[in-house]
């Protein structure tokens, strides 16, 4: 038997039971996560450093995005650790049909059972792929979970009172996007791009596995969350809000604009409906695009996915998710308008 070299796939993390590769590890991500905690704790003492209005806006957006997403990220890594420690890989393989035609829709529907946001679904999807589920099914779960769970649908109903058609349209369009992305990846995707751990998972106890995996995923994904939050805050400060009024006049431009805005704002899926309802100068279909694209791809999600699956994967997956989510929103929005006869699905209402 040949001895593995440092470049061999057989080389694994020396910590027992993790199965986590030490290759391409970026210590700066842990420093970013620690820096976030320090910034939150020291915020009162640092208040004087942010007298500039732009810096105040930036810091407020950054802290709100990160703090809002952090509890769901914690939930996600806890579930991720529990899957690694207590769920045998054979169980996942047995529950998930190997045929993507059935496995992908089942994984997408399973996302409705986990009330969490997109930040938590990324590490869970990574652990599902590691533990034996097909990557296409894991991706369908990752896209559907933050968009069709009961908490998000309830928040959407509260934000749009008396508009059950919007709630139904969001559920249908989001599930459609998740399933289509999963099927497309199963047919054309390259699983070799995924940077997920495999093998080498002999732990002394399940608790050791749970704590090690959860701590690793939190520090790694948390660092990327901080980076994504910083990017989102910077983009929100740089792009003037008055530009929105200029974009709402043309329906095609409006849909593209709100889809792009969802990527930039990186708002948690439990809160994005309350932002969408305020964009009343846009049509309902354009606002549906905002609601469907956001949980599928935004700047913090791109950062998180790069941390969990690798940058080469994210460079292909993020554009795919954006195009499919936007297309699903348009198809469902136009269909909803035709069924209900509600003109606001295709024409905005300008509130003066």
C-alpha positions in Angstrom: 0.0 0.0 0.0 1.4 3.4 -1.0 1.8 6.1 1.6 -0.5 9.1 1.0 1.2 12.3 0.2 0.1 15.7 1.4 -1.8 16.2 -1.9 -3.6 12.8 -1.7 -7.4 12.8 -1.1 -6.8 10.3 1.7 -5.1 12.8 3.9 -7.6 14.0 6.5 -7.8 16.2 9.5 -5.7 14.8 12.3 -8.4 15.5 14.8 -10.2 12.2 15.5 -13.6 11.7 14.1 -14.0 14.9 12.2 -13.5 13.7 8.7 -12.8 17.4 7.8 -10.1 18.1 5.4 -7.4 20.6 6.4 -6.7 21.6 2.8 -7.6 25.2 1.6 -8.3 26.2 5.2 -8.5 30.0 5.7 -7.7 31.0 9.3 -8.9 34.6 8.5 -12.5 33.4 8.6 -12.2 32.4 12.2 -10.7 35.8 12.9 -13.6 37.5 11.2 -16.1 35.5 13.3 -14.2 36.5 16.5 -14.1 40.1 15.3 -17.9 40.1 14.9 -18.4 39.1 18.5 -15.9 41.7 19.6 -17.6 44.4 17.5 -21.0 43.6 19.0 -19.6 43.7 22.6 -17.6 46.9 22.0 -20.2 48.7 20.0 -21.2 51.2 22.8 -17.6 52.2 23.3 -17.0 52.5 19.6 -20.1 54.6 18.9 -18.1 57.8 18.7 -16.0 56.5 15.8 -19.2 56.3 13.6 -20.3 60.0 13.6 -20.3 60.0 9.8 -23.8 59.3 8.6 -22.6 56.9 5.9 -20.6 54.9 8.4 -23.5 54.9 10.8 -25.7 53.5 8.0 -23.1 50.9 7.1 -22.6 49.7 10.7 -26.3 49.5 11.3 -26.9 47.4 8.2 -23.9 45.2 8.8 -24.8 44.5 12.4 -28.6 44.0 11.7 -27.9 41.6 8.8 -25.3 39.6 10.8 -27.2 39.5 14.1 -30.4 38.6 12.3 -28.9 35.7 10.5 -26.6 34.5 13.3 -29.3 32.6 15.3 -30.4 30.7 12.2 -26.8 29.9 11.4 -26.4 28.5 14.9 -29.5 26.4 14.3 -28.1 25.2 11.0 -24.7 24.1 12.4 -26.4 22.4 15.3 -28.5 20.4 12.9 -25.5 19.8 10.8 -23.5 18.5 13.7 -26.5 16.3 14.8 -26.7 14.8 11.3 -22.9 14.0 11.3 -23.0 12.5 14.8 -26.3 10.7 15.0 -27.6 10.0 11.5 -25.9 7.1 9.7 -25.1 7.7 6.1 -27.0 4.5 5.2 -30.2 6.1 6.6 -30.0 9.1 4.3 -29.3 7.0 1.3 -32.3 4.8 2.2 -34.6 7.7 2.7 -33.6 9.6 -0.4 -34.4 8.0 -3.8 -31.3 7.6 -5.9 -33.3 8.7 -9.0 -33.1 12.5 -9.1 -36.5 12.6 -10.8 -38.0 11.7 -7.4 -35.2 12.5 -4.9 -34.9 16.1 -5.8 -38.6 17.0 -5.3 -38.7 15.0 -2.1 -35.7 17.0 -0.8 -37.3 20.2 -1.8 -40.6 19.4 0.0 -38.6 18.3 3.1 -37.3 21.9 3.4 -40.7 22.9 4.5 -40.2 21.1 7.8 -37.2 23.2 8.9 -38.1 26.7 10.1 -34.8 28.5 9.4 -33.2 31.0 7.0 -30.8 30.5 4.2 -27.8 30.9 6.5 -28.7 27.7 8.4 -29.6 25.7 5.3 -26.1 25.9 3.7 -24.1 24.0 6.3 -27.0 21.5 6.6 -26.9 20.9 2.8 -23.1 20.4 3.0 -23.5 17.8 5.8 -26.3 16.0 3.9 -24.1 15.7 0.8 -21.3 14.4 3.0 -23.5 11.8 4.7 -24.6 10.2 1.5 -27.5 12.3 0.0 -27.0 13.2 -3.6 -25.7 16.7 -4.1 -28.6 17.6 -6.3 -31.1 16.7 -3.6 -29.0 18.5 -1.0 -29.1 21.7 -3.2 -32.9 21.4 -3.6 -33.2 21.2 0.1 -30.8 24.2 0.6 -32.9 26.4 -1.8 -36.3 25.3 -0.6 -35.9 25.3 3.2 -35.5 29.1 3.7 -38.3 29.9 1.2 -41.2 27.6 1.9 -41.1 26.8 5.6 -44.1 27.8 7.7 -42.4 30.7 9.4 -41.5 32.4 6.1 -45.0 31.8 4.7 -46.6 33.2 7.8 -44.4 36.3 7.7 -45.4 36.8 4.0 -49.1 36.5 4.9 -48.6 39.1 7.6 -46.7 41.5 5.3 -49.4 41.1 2.6 -52.7 41.0 4.5 -55.6 39.8 2.4 -53.3 38.6 -0.4 -53.2 34.7 -0.1 -52.3 34.7 -3.8 -48.9 36.1 -3.0 -48.2 33.5 -0.3 -49.2 30.7 -2.6 -47.2 32.2 -5.5 -44.1 32.4 -3.3 -44.4 28.8 -2.2 -44.9 27.5 -5.8 -42.2 29.7 -7.4 -39.6 28.9 -4.7 -40.3 25.2 -4.7 -40.2 25.2 -8.5 -36.9 27.0 -8.5 -35.4 24.6 -6.0 -36.5 21.5 -7.9 -35.4 22.8 -11.3 -31.9 23.8 -10.0 -31.6 20.3 -8.4 -32.6 18.6 -11.7 -30.3 20.8 -13.8 -27.4 20.1 -11.5 -28.1 16.3 -11.5 -28.0 16.4 -15.3 -25.3 18.9 -16.1 -23.5 19.7 -12.8 -20.0 18.6 -11.9 -20.0 17.1 -8.4 -16.2 17.1 -8.5 -16.3 20.8 -7.8 -17.8 20.3 -4.4 -15.4 20.7 -1.5 -17.2 18.5 1.0 -15.5 16.1 3.5 -15.8 12.4 3.2 -14.6 9.3 5.0 -12.4 9.2 8.1 -15.3 9.5 10.5 -14.3 7.2 13.4 -15.2 9.3 16.5 -14.7 8.2 20.1 -18.3 9.2 20.9 -21.2 10.8 19.0 -21.0 13.8 21.3 -17.4 14.3 20.3 -18.4 14.2 16.7 -21.3 16.6 17.3 -19.2 19.2 19.1 -16.3 19.1 16.7 -18.4 19.3 13.6 -20.7 22.0 14.9 -17.7 24.1 16.1 -15.9 23.7 12.8 -19.0 24.6 10.7 -19.8 27.6 12.9 -16.4 29.2 12.7 -16.0 28.5 9.0 -19.5 29.5 7.9 -19.6 32.3 10.4 -16.6 34.0 8.9 -18.1 33.9 5.5 -21.3 35.3 6.9 -19.4 38.3 8.3 -17.8 38.8 4.9 -21.1 38.6 3.2 -22.7 41.0 5.7 -19.9 43.5 5.1 -20.4 43.3 1.3 -24.1 43.8 1.6 -23.8 46.8 3.9 -21.3 48.4 1.5 -23.4 47.9 -1.5 -26.5 49.3 0.3 -24.6 52.5 1.2 -23.2 53.0 -2.2 -26.3 52.4 -4.3 -28.8 55.3 -3.9 -32.4 54.3 -3.1 -33.8 56.9 -5.5 -32.6 54.7 -8.4 -35.5 52.3 -7.6 -38.0 54.9 -8.8 -36.3 55.1 -12.2 -36.4 51.3 -12.7 -40.0 50.6 -11.9 -41.5 52.0 -15.1 -40.4 49.2 -17.3 -41.6 45.7 -16.3 -38.7 43.7 -17.6 -36.2 46.2 -16.1 -38.2 46.2 -12.8 -38.1 42.4 -12.5 -34.3 42.3 -13.2 -33.8 45.3 -10.8 -35.6 43.7 -7.9 -34.0 40.3 -8.5 -30.6 42.0 -8.4 -31.6 44.1 -5.4 -32.5 40.8 -3.5 -28.9 39.6 -4.2 -27.5 42.9 -2.9 -29.6 43.5 0.2 -29.1 39.9 1.5 -32.1 40.1 3.8 -33.1 37.1 5.9 -36.0 35.2 4.4 -38.2 35.8 7.5 -38.0 39.5 7.0 -37.8 40.1 3.2 -41.6 40.2 2.7 -41.8 43.3 4.9 -39.2 45.0 2.6 -41.0 43.8 -0.5 -44.4 45.2 0.6 -42.7 48.7 0.8 -41.6 48.5 -2.8 -45.1 49.4 -3.9 -44.0 51.3 -7.0 -43.1 47.9 -8.5 -45.5 45.3 -9.8 -46.4 42.2 -7.8 -44.5 40.0 -10.2 -41.4 42.1 -9.7 -41.8 41.9 -5.9 -42.3 38.1 -6.2 -39.0 38.0 -8.0 -37.4 39.8 -5.0 -39.0 37.2 -2.6 -37.9 34.1 -4.7 -34.4 35.2 -5.6 -33.3 36.4 -2.1 -33.5 33.0 -0.3 -31.8 31.3 -3.3 -28.8 33.6 -3.9 -27.5 36.8 -2.3 -24.1 38.2 -1.4 -23.9 36.5 2.0 -25.2 33.2 0.6 -22.5 33.3 -2.1 -19.9 33.8 0.6 -21.4 31.0 2.8 -21.6 28.6 -0.1 -18.0 29.4 -1.1 -16.9 28.6 2.5 -18.9 25.3 2.6 -18.6 24.0 -0.9 -15.8 25.9 -2.5 -15.4 28.9 -4.7 -15.3 26.9 -8.0 -18.7 25.4 -7.2 -20.2 28.7 -6.2 -19.0 30.4 -9.4 -21.3 28.0 -11.3 -24.1 27.4 -8.9 -24.9 31.1 -7.9 -25.6 32.2 -11.5 -27.7 29.1 -12.1 -29.8 29.7 -9.0 -30.3 33.3 -9.9 -31.5 32.7 -13.5 -33.8 29.8 -12.5 -35.3 31.6 -9.5 -35.9 34.7 -11.6 -37.5 32.7 -14.3 -39.7 30.8 -11.9 -40.9 34.0 -10.3 -41.8 35.4 -13.7 -43.7 32.3 -14.8 -45.6 32.0 -11.6 -46.3 35.7 -11.4 -47.7 35.9 -14.9 -49.8 32.8 -14.2 -51.1 34.2 -11.0 -52.1 37.4 -12.7 -53.9 35.5 -15.4 -55.8 33.3 -12.9 -56.8 36.1 -10.5 -57.2 38.9 -13.0 -55.4 41.2 -10.6 -53.7 43.9 -12.7 -51.1 44.6 -9.9 -49.3 41.4 -10.8 -48.1 43.1 -14.0 -48.4 46.8 -13.2 -46.9 48.6 -10.3 -48.9 51.0 -8.0 -47.1 54.2 -7.4 -47.7 55.5 -3.9 -47.2 59.2 -3.7 
